[in-house]
Amino acid sequence: MRTEIILADERESELAAQGSALAKRAASFAIVRDDTHRDEALADVRSIKSARTRIAEFLDGPIEQAHKLHKSLCGRRNALDGPLADAEKAINRGIGTYEANKRAAIEATRRAEEAKQREEAARLERERQAEIARQRKIAEDKRLAEAAALEAAGKKEQAEALVAAPVFVVVPPVAPPPIVNRTPVYEAPKGTSTRVNWKHRIIDVDLIPREWLIPNDVTIGAHVRAHHEKHGIPGIEAYSEASASLR
């Protein structure tokens, strides 16, 4: 099927030149000074309306043709592609759910392995601290016995110095054993990638904080147009804008 929409370039250039001149003149009427200036502005508005009519006559037909063609082609494309797109989405959701569950299970297993390793490290450290306390008590008992012997021998100063001296006990820390048969990290299937899309649903609109709400601008606008400055909506200011139109 072959469809062509042909436009006259010369006509389009002519309309563009006319429109540019009218638009340039319109800037001088942004502020109307007097009745004479107003009448000139009205004359220009008529010229602009006439130019816009010519533009519409020139392009509305081709635009309508293009719109119908676009709508027809989109419909035909959707009829062919829609079922396949839905099927692809369904399969991807199935794969994504499976892979997300698989990844969560692997990560949970790895966290459990790491927690077990930390528990083992804590156990070894507790044993180390207990050994330090045991050896410190042995050293303290030995020192007190030696100090008592010195004091019995009349060496009181030496005994006091021995008691005041610090006791050093060194027990090197023991590294926890590595994780045996470590679960490999999750890897997506070759040639694919998975992602998790978070969505939301509103379950109680009254609980939503104010900063997450958007004013209903359409409803507010309709209410203000009907009631003007007496709209009665707190936080809303009504104002009007004047505009002229030709009959």
Backbone as JSON, one array per atom type, in Angstrom:
{
  "sequence": "MRTEIILADERESELAAQGSALAKRAASFAIVRDDTHRDEALADVRSIKSARTRIAEFLDGPIEQAHKLHKSLCGRRNALDGPLADAEKAINRGIGTYEANKRAAIEATRRAEEAKQREEAARLERERQAEIARQRKIAEDKRLAEAAALEAAGKKEQAEALVAAPVFVVVPPVAPPPIVNRTPVYEAPKGTSTRVNWKHRIIDVDLIPREWLIPNDVTIGAHVRAHHEKHGIPGIEAYSEASASLR",
  "N": [[0.85, -1.19, 0.0], [0.54, 2.19, -0.85], [0.72, 5.45, 0.19], [0.38, 8.86, -0.28], [0.85, 12.2, 0.79], [0.6, 15.24, -0.47], [1.93, 18.46, -0.43], [1.84, 21.91, -1.34], [4.73, 23.56, -1.77], [5.25, 26.22, -2.45], [2.91, 27.57, -1.74], [2.9, 27.15, 1.01], [5.19, 28.59, 1.74], [4.35, 31.15, 1.06], [2.2, 31.54, 2.87], [3.64, 31.39, 5.23], [5.26, 33.68, 5.09], [3.33, 35.71, 5.1], [2.16, 35.26, 7.62], [4.34, 35.7, 9.31], [4.8, 38.45, 8.97], [2.39, 39.51, 9.97], [2.46, 38.59, 12.62], [4.68, 39.96, 13.54], [3.79, 42.62, 13.45], [1.82, 42.45, 15.38], [3.02, 42.72, 17.85], [3.09, 45.4, 18.42], [0.65, 45.99, 19.42], [0.31, 45.07, 21.94], [-0.07, 46.71, 24.1], [-2.74, 48.75, 24.09], [-3.24, 52.05, 23.02], [-5.13, 54.1, 22.41], [-8.39, 54.92, 20.98], [-8.06, 55.01, 18.19], [-5.74, 53.5, 17.86], [-6.75, 51.13, 18.85], [-8.65, 50.51, 16.87], [-6.96, 50.0, 14.74], [-5.72, 47.75, 15.79], [-7.9, 45.99, 15.86], [-8.35, 45.72, 13.12], [-6.03, 44.38, 12.42], [-6.42, 42.02, 13.86], [-8.54, 40.93, 12.42], [-7.23, 40.46, 10.03], [-5.4, 38.56, 10.88], [-7.12, 36.48, 11.69], [-8.17, 35.84, 9.21], [-5.86, 34.96, 7.92], [-5.27, 32.73, 9.47], [-7.44, 31.16, 8.85], [-6.91, 30.61, 6.16], [-4.59, 29.09, 6.48], [-5.64, 26.89, 7.86], [-7.36, 25.88, 5.89], [-5.46, 25.1, 4.09], [-4.0, 23.1, 5.4], [-5.62, 21.47, 7.04], [-7.02, 19.42, 5.71], [-4.94, 17.59, 4.69], [-3.89, 16.99, 7.24], [-6.01, 15.65, 8.46], [-6.17, 13.45, 6.76], [-3.67, 12.3, 7.26], [-3.95, 11.75, 9.96], [-6.03, 9.83, 9.93], [-4.76, 7.83, 8.46], [-2.6, 7.27, 10.16], [-3.99, 6.36, 12.44], [-5.24, 4.1, 11.36], [-3.03, 2.51, 10.6], [-1.8, 2.17, 13.1], [-3.77, 0.71, 14.41], [-3.77, -1.66, 12.88], [-1.16, -2.48, 13.33], [-1.25, -2.9, 16.12], [-3.08, -4.97, 16.23], [-1.62, -7.06, 15.14], [0.74, -7.06, 16.64], [-0.02, -6.83, 19.32], [-0.95, -9.31, 20.74], [1.49, -10.71, 20.77], [3.15, -8.95, 22.17], [1.88, -9.0, 24.67], [2.26, -11.69, 25.3], [5.04, -11.81, 25.46], [5.5, -10.09, 27.64], [4.22, -11.57, 29.66], [5.78, -13.9, 29.78], [8.25, -12.77, 30.47], [7.59, -11.72, 32.97], [7.14, -14.09, 34.35], [9.69, -15.32, 34.25], [11.13, -13.31, 35.52], [9.99, -13.31, 38.1], [10.71, -15.88, 38.96], [13.54, -15.69, 38.88], [13.93, -13.6, 40.7], [13.02, -14.79, 43.07], [14.86, -16.87, 43.22], [17.26, -15.47, 43.46], [16.79, -14.16, 45.91], [16.67, -16.37, 47.62], [19.28, -17.41, 47.39], [20.79, -15.25, 48.37], [19.79, -15.15, 50.96], [20.73, -17.62, 51.93], [23.5, -17.17, 51.77], [23.74, -15.09, 53.61], [23.04, -16.47, 55.92], [25.18, -18.26, 56.07], [27.27, -16.47, 56.48], [26.46, -15.41, 58.94], [26.72, -17.66, 60.56], [29.46, -17.98, 60.42], [30.25, -15.64, 61.74], [29.23, -16.18, 64.26], [30.87, -18.33, 64.97], [33.32, -17.02, 65.04], [32.82, -15.31, 67.18], [32.53, -17.2, 69.22], [35.13, -18.34, 69.33], [36.5, -16.06, 70.15], [35.41, -15.68, 72.67], [36.38, -17.96, 73.96], [39.08, -17.33, 73.81], [39.23, -15.03, 75.45], [38.49, -16.23, 77.85], [40.67, -17.93, 78.22], [42.68, -16.01, 78.49], [41.86, -14.86, 80.91], [42.17, -17.09, 82.57], [44.96, -17.6, 82.41], [45.85, -15.15, 83.39], [44.96, -15.3, 86.06], [46.52, -17.44, 86.97], [49.07, -16.26, 86.75], [48.73, -14.1, 88.51], [48.27, -15.44, 90.96], [50.73, -16.72, 91.21], [52.43, -14.52, 91.37], [51.54, -13.32, 93.76], [52.19, -15.3, 95.56], [54.98, -15.27, 95.33], [55.45, -12.65, 96.17], [54.59, -12.85, 98.83], [56.54, -14.59, 99.83], [58.83, -12.99, 99.58], [58.17, -10.92, 101.32], [58.1, -12.35, 103.71], [60.72, -12.9, 103.93], [61.67, -10.52, 104.72], [61.9, -8.64, 102.8], [60.27, -6.28, 102.11], [59.86, -4.0, 100.44], [60.58, -4.94, 97.94], [58.6, -6.87, 97.65], [56.28, -5.29, 97.59], [56.75, -3.85, 95.25], [56.68, -5.94, 93.42], [53.99, -6.71, 93.59], [52.74, -4.41, 92.66], [53.51, -4.28, 90.04], [52.5, -4.55, 86.58], [50.64, -7.24, 85.07], [51.21, -9.1, 82.24], [49.49, -10.83, 79.78], [49.51, -12.73, 76.96], [47.55, -13.88, 74.44], [47.23, -14.98, 71.34], [44.77, -14.01, 68.86], [42.43, -16.24, 67.28], [41.79, -17.01, 63.99], [38.57, -17.34, 62.49], [37.41, -20.37, 60.99], [37.33, -20.72, 57.39], [34.36, -20.38, 55.33], [32.91, -23.36, 54.49], [32.22, -24.96, 51.42], [31.04, -22.67, 50.14], [28.19, -20.87, 49.2], [27.69, -19.92, 45.87], [27.6, -16.57, 44.52], [24.63, -14.92, 43.28], [23.92, -15.15, 39.83], [22.66, -13.78, 36.89], [20.85, -15.42, 34.21], [22.76, -16.25, 31.31], [23.06, -13.78, 28.84], [20.78, -12.45, 29.53], [19.03, -10.07, 31.58], [17.79, -9.18, 34.76], [15.31, -7.35, 36.56], [13.79, -5.61, 39.28], [10.71, -4.14, 39.56], [9.27, -1.75, 41.46], [6.0, -1.08, 42.53], [2.92, 0.61, 43.4], [-0.08, 0.74, 45.4], [-2.98, 2.46, 46.45], [-4.25, 2.23, 49.65], [-5.51, 3.51, 51.75], [-6.57, 6.55, 51.48], [-6.82, 8.61, 53.31], [-4.71, 8.41, 55.03], [-2.49, 9.31, 53.72], [0.26, 11.53, 53.7], [0.2, 15.15, 53.49], [2.14, 16.26, 51.74], [2.33, 14.44, 49.7], [0.13, 14.69, 48.15], [-1.82, 15.95, 45.39], [-3.4, 18.91, 44.35], [-6.76, 18.96, 43.05], [-6.85, 20.25, 40.2], [-8.51, 20.56, 37.98], [-11.16, 20.28, 38.94], [-11.17, 22.36, 40.82], [-10.79, 24.56, 39.12], [-13.17, 24.5, 37.59], [-15.03, 25.01, 39.61], [-14.28, 27.6, 40.45], [-14.72, 29.05, 38.09], [-17.44, 28.94, 38.05], [-18.24, 30.23, 40.4], [-16.64, 32.44, 40.75], [-15.0, 35.1, 42.49], [-16.18, 34.4, 44.85], [-15.76, 31.78, 45.53], [-15.09, 30.29, 47.81], [-13.08, 28.46, 48.58], [-10.56, 27.62, 50.74], [-7.23, 28.91, 50.66], [-7.12, 29.35, 47.93], [-6.91, 31.68, 45.37], [-8.96, 33.66, 43.38], [-8.81, 35.0, 40.13], [-9.16, 37.18, 37.25], [-8.82, 37.31, 33.68], [-8.82, 39.49, 30.95], [-10.02, 39.38, 27.58], [-10.36, 40.11, 24.14], [-12.7, 39.45, 21.49], [-13.61, 38.96, 18.09], [-16.73, 39.42, 16.39]],
  "CA": [[0.0, 0.0, 0.0], [1.32, 3.43, -0.95], [-0.09, 6.63, 0.47], [1.16, 10.09, -0.37], [0.18, 13.45, 1.11], [1.43, 16.22, -1.18], [1.67, 19.86, -0.09], [2.47, 22.88, -2.25], [5.76, 24.3, -1.04], [5.13, 27.66, -2.71], [1.79, 28.06, -0.93], [3.33, 27.15, 2.41], [6.12, 29.71, 1.89], [3.54, 32.38, 1.01], [1.48, 31.65, 4.14], [4.63, 31.65, 6.28], [5.68, 35.08, 4.99], [2.21, 36.55, 5.56], [2.03, 35.08, 9.05], [5.47, 36.35, 9.98], [4.57, 39.9, 8.96], [1.29, 39.82, 10.89], [2.92, 38.35, 14.0], [5.6, 41.04, 13.9], [2.98, 43.81, 13.71], [0.99, 42.24, 16.57], [3.75, 43.14, 19.05], [2.82, 46.82, 18.69], [-0.68, 46.13, 20.0], [0.28, 44.45, 23.26], [-0.68, 47.75, 24.94], [-3.54, 49.62, 23.23], [-3.08, 53.4, 23.57], [-6.33, 54.93, 22.27], [-9.39, 54.33, 20.1], [-7.48, 54.82, 16.85], [-4.84, 52.36, 17.95], [-7.6, 49.96, 19.03], [-9.23, 50.16, 15.57], [-5.88, 49.37, 13.96], [-5.54, 46.4, 16.34], [-9.02, 45.18, 15.39], [-8.11, 45.41, 11.71], [-5.01, 43.33, 12.38], [-7.01, 40.76, 14.32], [-9.3, 40.38, 11.28], [-6.25, 39.92, 9.07], [-4.83, 37.34, 11.46], [-8.14, 35.44, 11.6], [-8.25, 35.44, 7.81], [-4.66, 34.18, 7.62], [-5.4, 31.43, 10.13], [-8.41, 30.39, 8.07], [-6.21, 30.1, 4.97], [-3.69, 28.01, 6.93], [-6.46, 25.72, 8.15], [-7.81, 25.33, 4.6], [-4.3, 24.51, 3.42], [-3.41, 21.95, 6.1], [-6.55, 20.61, 7.78], [-7.31, 18.21, 4.93], [-3.83, 16.64, 4.81], [-3.75, 16.54, 8.63], [-7.04, 14.65, 8.69], [-5.76, 12.23, 6.05], [-2.55, 11.71, 7.99], [-4.47, 11.2, 11.22], [-6.75, 8.6, 9.63], [-3.78, 6.82, 8.07], [-1.87, 6.9, 11.37], [-4.88, 5.57, 13.27], [-5.44, 2.81, 10.71], [-1.8, 1.73, 10.7], [-1.6, 1.8, 14.5], [-4.7, -0.37, 14.7], [-3.28, -2.88, 12.24], [0.05, -2.91, 14.04], [-1.63, -3.44, 17.43], [-3.74, -6.26, 16.04], [-0.58, -8.07, 14.9], [1.79, -7.06, 17.66], [-0.56, -6.86, 20.68], [-0.85, -10.62, 21.41], [2.89, -11.07, 20.98], [3.66, -8.11, 23.25], [1.33, -9.53, 25.92], [2.92, -12.96, 25.58], [6.42, -11.52, 25.88], [5.43, -9.56, 29.0], [3.86, -12.65, 30.58], [6.96, -14.76, 29.96], [9.27, -12.02, 31.21], [7.18, -11.66, 34.37], [7.37, -15.41, 34.94], [11.14, -15.48, 34.44], [11.58, -12.35, 36.52], [9.58, -13.78, 39.43], [11.55, -17.03, 39.29], [14.89, -15.24, 39.16], [13.91, -12.82, 41.94], [12.95, -15.75, 44.18], [16.13, -17.59, 43.27], [18.26, -14.55, 44.0], [16.51, -13.95, 47.33], [17.05, -17.59, 48.34], [20.74, -17.48, 47.42], [21.29, -14.22, 49.27], [19.45, -15.56, 52.32], [21.67, -18.68, 52.29], [24.81, -16.58, 52.0], [23.68, -14.36, 54.87], [23.06, -17.47, 56.99], [26.56, -18.75, 56.15], [28.08, -15.41, 57.1], [26.07, -15.32, 60.35], [27.33, -18.8, 61.23], [30.89, -17.69, 60.55], [30.4, -14.64, 62.79], [29.0, -16.86, 65.53], [32.08, -19.1, 65.26], [34.34, -16.05, 65.44], [32.5, -14.86, 68.55], [32.83, -18.31, 70.14], [36.58, -18.4, 69.49], [36.94, -14.91, 70.93], [35.04, -15.94, 74.06], [37.37, -18.92, 74.47], [40.35, -16.6, 73.98], [39.13, -14.2, 76.64], [38.51, -17.14, 79.01], [42.07, -18.37, 78.39], [43.42, -14.87, 79.03], [41.51, -14.75, 82.33], [42.78, -18.22, 83.28], [46.4, -17.38, 82.53], [46.08, -14.0, 84.27], [44.81, -15.76, 87.45], [47.72, -18.21, 87.3], [50.17, -15.32, 86.94], [48.45, -13.34, 89.73], [48.51, -16.32, 92.11], [52.16, -16.94, 91.31], [53.05, -13.29, 91.84], [51.2, -13.12, 95.17], [53.0, -16.26, 96.34], [56.36, -14.77, 95.35], [55.48, -11.45, 97.01], [54.51, -13.29, 100.23], [57.84, -15.15, 100.2], [59.75, -11.87, 99.74], [57.83, -10.19, 102.55], [58.51, -13.2, 104.83], [62.19, -12.81, 104.03], [62.02, -9.16, 105.12], [62.09, -7.78, 101.61], [58.96, -5.7, 101.95], [59.82, -3.09, 99.28], [60.56, -5.77, 96.73], [57.28, -7.51, 97.58], [55.3, -4.29, 97.15], [57.01, -3.56, 93.83], [56.22, -7.07, 92.62], [52.53, -6.68, 93.55], [52.31, -3.25, 91.86], [53.88, -4.44, 88.62], [51.42, -5.11, 85.77], [50.77, -8.61, 84.57], [50.92, -9.18, 80.8], [49.15, -12.15, 79.27], [49.3, -12.63, 75.51], [46.95, -15.05, 73.78], [46.9, -14.51, 69.99], [43.42, -14.37, 68.38], [42.35, -17.36, 66.33], [40.89, -16.68, 62.87], [37.52, -18.35, 62.3], [37.64, -21.16, 59.77], [36.58, -20.22, 56.24], [33.08, -21.05, 55.06], [33.08, -24.54, 53.63], [31.19, -25.08, 50.37], [30.39, -21.37, 50.1], [27.18, -20.74, 48.14], [28.09, -18.89, 44.9], [26.71, -15.41, 44.39], [23.63, -15.05, 42.22], [24.24, -14.65, 38.49], [21.52, -13.86, 35.97], [21.11, -16.29, 33.06], [23.6, -15.64, 30.28], [22.35, -13.08, 27.77], [19.57, -11.81, 30.04], [19.16, -9.28, 32.8], [16.52, -9.11, 35.48], [15.17, -6.19, 37.42], [12.57, -5.6, 40.09], [10.0, -2.87, 39.46], [8.38, -1.52, 42.59], [4.8, -0.33, 42.22], [2.16, 0.94, 44.61], [-1.53, 0.86, 45.35], [-3.49, 3.24, 47.58], [-5.17, 1.43, 50.47], [-6.26, 4.42, 52.6], [-6.16, 7.89, 51.05], [-6.8, 9.52, 54.46], [-3.44, 8.28, 55.73], [-1.4, 9.85, 52.9], [0.65, 12.87, 54.14], [-0.17, 16.23, 52.59], [3.15, 16.52, 50.71], [2.2, 13.47, 48.62], [-1.15, 14.91, 47.49], [-1.86, 16.97, 44.35], [-4.74, 19.52, 44.28], [-7.56, 18.63, 41.86], [-6.88, 21.54, 39.5], [-9.65, 20.61, 37.07], [-12.36, 20.53, 39.74], [-11.04, 23.7, 41.4], [-11.01, 25.51, 38.04], [-14.6, 24.52, 37.27], [-15.74, 25.65, 40.72], [-13.97, 29.04, 40.42], [-15.41, 29.63, 36.94], [-18.87, 29.03, 38.36], [-18.51, 31.08, 41.56], [-15.77, 33.61, 40.7], [-14.25, 35.39, 43.72], [-16.91, 33.86, 46.0], [-15.66, 30.33, 45.42], [-15.11, 29.73, 49.16], [-12.08, 27.41, 48.81], [-9.39, 28.17, 51.45], [-5.94, 28.75, 49.99], [-7.27, 29.56, 46.49], [-7.23, 33.05, 44.97], [-9.57, 33.74, 42.05], [-8.48, 36.2, 39.38], [-9.71, 37.13, 35.9], [-8.02, 37.86, 32.57], [-9.7, 40.0, 29.9], [-9.61, 39.09, 26.21], [-11.35, 40.55, 23.15], [-12.93, 38.54, 20.36], [-14.39, 39.59, 17.02], [-17.95, 38.77, 15.96]],
  "C": [[0.88, 1.24, 0.0], [0.38, 4.62, -0.76], [0.81, 7.85, 0.44], [0.28, 11.28, 0.0], [1.07, 14.56, 0.58], [0.99, 17.62, -0.81], [2.41, 20.76, -1.08], [3.46, 23.72, -1.46], [5.61, 25.8, -1.22], [4.03, 28.27, -1.85], [2.18, 28.14, 0.55], [4.28, 28.31, 2.68], [5.37, 31.03, 1.92], [2.82, 32.6, 2.34], [2.45, 31.97, 5.28], [5.06, 33.11, 6.28], [4.58, 36.01, 5.49], [2.07, 36.46, 7.09], [3.13, 35.76, 9.83], [5.28, 37.85, 10.07], [3.47, 40.29, 9.94], [1.72, 39.63, 12.34], [3.86, 39.45, 14.47], [4.83, 42.31, 14.23], [2.2, 43.68, 15.02], [1.68, 42.71, 17.84], [3.43, 44.59, 19.41], [1.46, 47.03, 19.34], [-0.8, 45.44, 21.36], [-0.33, 45.4, 24.28], [-1.41, 48.71, 23.99], [-3.59, 51.01, 23.85], [-4.36, 54.22, 23.52], [-7.29, 54.24, 21.29], [-8.85, 54.05, 18.71], [-6.57, 53.6, 16.82], [-5.63, 51.06, 18.1], [-8.18, 49.51, 17.69], [-8.2, 49.51, 14.67], [-5.66, 47.93, 14.44], [-6.66, 45.48, 15.87], [-8.85, 44.78, 13.93], [-7.07, 44.3, 11.58], [-5.54, 41.99, 12.85], [-7.8, 40.11, 13.19], [-8.36, 39.76, 10.26], [-5.65, 38.61, 9.58], [-5.84, 36.19, 11.38], [-8.26, 34.93, 10.18], [-7.06, 34.57, 7.43], [-4.75, 32.79, 8.25], [-6.41, 30.54, 9.4], [-7.75, 29.79, 6.84], [-5.25, 28.97, 5.33], [-4.48, 26.75, 7.2], [-6.94, 25.07, 6.87], [-6.68, 24.6, 3.9], [-3.89, 23.18, 4.07], [-4.42, 21.01, 6.77], [-6.86, 19.32, 7.03], [-6.18, 17.19, 5.01], [-3.65, 16.11, 6.24], [-4.78, 15.45, 8.93], [-6.69, 13.33, 8.0], [-4.65, 11.51, 6.81], [-3.03, 11.07, 9.29], [-5.19, 9.87, 10.97], [-5.77, 7.48, 9.26], [-3.01, 6.33, 9.31], [-2.71, 5.99, 12.26], [-5.09, 4.17, 12.68], [-4.21, 1.92, 10.86], [-1.53, 1.28, 12.13], [-2.53, 0.65, 14.89], [-4.23, -1.69, 14.12], [-2.04, -3.42, 12.94], [-0.32, -3.55, 15.38], [-2.31, -4.79, 17.31], [-2.72, -7.37, 15.85], [0.36, -8.2, 16.09], [1.25, -7.24, 19.08], [-0.45, -8.22, 21.37], [0.59, -11.03, 21.69], [3.5, -10.25, 22.12], [3.17, -8.61, 24.6], [2.02, -10.85, 26.31], [4.34, -12.75, 26.09], [6.44, -11.0, 27.32], [5.14, -10.66, 30.02], [5.05, -13.56, 30.85], [8.02, -14.05, 30.78], [8.91, -11.9, 32.68], [7.43, -13.0, 35.06], [8.85, -15.65, 35.23], [11.63, -14.56, 35.55], [11.22, -12.78, 37.93], [10.45, -14.95, 39.88], [12.95, -16.59, 39.69], [14.96, -14.42, 40.44], [13.86, -13.73, 43.15], [14.26, -16.51, 44.35], [17.22, -16.72, 43.88], [18.05, -14.34, 45.5], [16.93, -15.17, 48.15], [18.56, -17.71, 48.47], [21.3, -16.47, 48.41], [20.97, -14.55, 50.72], [20.4, -16.65, 52.81], [23.04, -18.11, 52.6], [24.83, -15.78, 53.31], [23.73, -15.32, 56.06], [24.48, -18.02, 57.18], [27.45, -17.74, 56.84], [27.75, -15.27, 58.58], [26.7, -16.46, 61.14], [28.82, -18.58, 61.43], [31.14, -16.66, 61.65], [30.19, -15.26, 64.18], [30.24, -17.67, 65.94], [33.2, -18.18, 65.7], [34.1, -15.56, 66.86], [32.81, -15.95, 69.56], [34.33, -18.42, 70.39], [37.11, -17.24, 70.33], [36.58, -15.1, 72.42], [36.02, -16.93, 74.7], [38.71, -18.24, 74.71], [40.32, -15.76, 75.24], [39.14, -15.06, 77.91], [39.93, -17.62, 79.28], [42.92, -17.24, 78.95], [43.15, -14.73, 80.52], [42.17, -15.88, 83.14], [44.27, -18.01, 83.49], [46.72, -16.19, 83.43], [45.97, -14.43, 85.75], [46.01, -16.57, 87.9], [48.88, -17.28, 87.61], [49.98, -14.51, 88.22], [48.75, -14.19, 90.97], [50.0, -16.53, 92.32], [52.85, -15.7, 91.86], [52.77, -13.06, 93.32], [52.01, -14.06, 96.05], [54.44, -15.78, 96.44], [56.48, -13.53, 96.25], [55.42, -11.83, 98.48], [55.84, -13.85, 100.7], [58.85, -14.03, 100.43], [59.47, -11.13, 101.05], [58.23, -11.0, 103.78], [60.01, -13.15, 105.04], [62.64, -11.4, 104.4], [62.25, -8.21, 103.96], [60.74, -7.14, 101.25], [58.86, -4.82, 100.71], [59.77, -3.88, 97.98], [59.19, -6.46, 96.54], [56.24, -6.53, 97.08], [55.48, -3.95, 95.67], [56.52, -4.69, 92.94], [54.7, -7.06, 92.49], [52.03, -5.55, 92.65], [52.61, -3.41, 90.37], [52.72, -5.05, 87.82], [51.73, -6.52, 85.31], [50.35, -8.63, 83.1], [50.66, -10.63, 80.41], [48.83, -12.0, 77.8], [48.78, -13.95, 74.99], [46.52, -14.6, 72.39], [45.48, -14.9, 69.59], [43.5, -15.48, 67.34], [41.35, -16.97, 65.24], [39.83, -17.75, 62.72], [37.79, -19.13, 61.01], [36.83, -20.6, 58.61], [35.29, -21.02, 56.05], [33.32, -22.19, 54.08], [31.92, -24.62, 52.65], [30.35, -23.81, 50.28], [29.42, -21.32, 48.93], [27.61, -19.64, 47.16], [27.09, -17.74, 44.87], [25.76, -15.63, 43.22], [24.17, -14.46, 40.91], [23.02, -14.84, 37.6], [21.86, -14.81, 34.82], [21.89, -15.54, 31.98], [22.73, -15.02, 29.19], [21.07, -12.42, 28.23], [19.92, -10.95, 31.25], [17.79, -9.22, 33.46], [16.5, -7.86, 36.35], [13.84, -6.3, 38.16], [11.96, -4.21, 40.0], [9.04, -2.76, 40.64], [7.2, -0.66, 42.16], [4.04, -0.06, 43.52], [0.67, 0.87, 44.34], [-1.97, 1.61, 46.6], [-4.5, 2.39, 48.35], [-5.98, 2.3, 51.42], [-5.8, 5.84, 52.3], [-6.07, 8.86, 52.23], [-5.49, 9.46, 55.22], [-2.27, 8.89, 54.96], [-1.04, 11.25, 53.39], [0.38, 13.91, 53.06], [0.83, 16.42, 51.45], [3.08, 15.54, 49.55], [0.89, 13.63, 47.86], [-1.05, 16.03, 46.47], [-3.27, 17.56, 44.32], [-5.44, 19.12, 42.98], [-7.8, 19.92, 41.08], [-8.1, 21.67, 38.59], [-10.93, 20.95, 37.83], [-12.34, 21.93, 40.34], [-11.34, 24.75, 40.32], [-12.48, 25.62, 37.67], [-15.39, 25.24, 38.35], [-15.52, 27.16, 40.7], [-14.67, 29.71, 39.24], [-16.89, 29.82, 37.22], [-19.15, 30.07, 39.45], [-17.62, 32.32, 41.65], [-15.07, 33.83, 42.06], [-14.95, 34.86, 44.97], [-16.85, 32.33, 46.02], [-15.63, 29.64, 46.78], [-14.11, 28.63, 49.43], [-10.88, 28.03, 49.52], [-8.1, 27.91, 50.66], [-5.98, 28.97, 48.49], [-7.66, 31.01, 46.25], [-7.8, 33.02, 43.55], [-9.15, 35.05, 41.4], [-9.0, 36.04, 37.96], [-8.73, 37.73, 34.93], [-8.97, 38.25, 31.46], [-9.14, 39.66, 28.52], [-10.72, 39.52, 25.27], [-11.51, 39.51, 22.08], [-13.83, 39.26, 19.35], [-15.61, 38.77, 16.69], [-18.17, 38.95, 14.47]]
}
